[in-house]
């Protein structure tokens, strides 16, 4: 369960689609959502990306809503503050708390909806990429962009061993828990210190083992990435262009209305 996002990406039917096309779709959605002056285009982007991830990507709706709700909680708190304390215009509703008046006006509500829609569209785009493209293939794409090899290799190693060390840490914590290692505050601090020390030693040993194993396989300072060639199909191109056209039309119409 530690790398559940990659588990879904590995079995997703959209995994076998062109990676550059998926990245272009995500980049387009993020840029249009951030630059929009109305909440309508970002909501449309979030709806399209969520539908694609769940329907075409075969991602569990329950799991998708779960990972989407985690950051949405923080966004909702920010949206409530924006709605009550920012903006101007006609007051929609309000109430008094200890002789202090709190109210939501039209400007604050529009700003809150805009912030919420932008955040939702950005999260939907990133989750679409994470749930349909394994990280190994994303590193292959980064390799093709001519980024420094050291940057890509260090990033890949960090991503891979985050989950390895998390699994080791959870195993140690479970062993400490069944031995009443967290029965009170003082014991918990001692157990946490022992866990941190053990995890540091394990990570150091694991790093040495990895270097030895890579050297035994003729590692010369560069990792070789395999990228499968997947041409863009005609139906994929038509659907992508239609999506771009609809979103751009909404973006243009809402921008013109905001100007006039």
Buried (B, 14 or more C-beta within 10 A) or exposed (E): EEBEBBEBBEEBEBBEBBBEBBBBBBEBBBEBBEEBBBBBBBBBBBEBBBEBBBEBBBBEEEBBEEBBEEBBEEBBEEBEEBBBEBBEEEEEEEEEEEEEEEBBBEBBBBBBBBBBBBBBBBBBBBBBBBBBBBBBBBBBBBBEEEEEEEEBBEBBEEBBBEEBBEEBBEEBBEEBEEEEBBEEEEBEEEBBEEBEEBBEEBBEEBEEEBEEEEEEEEEEEEBEBEEEEBEEEEEBEEBBEEBBEBBEEBBEEBBEEEEE
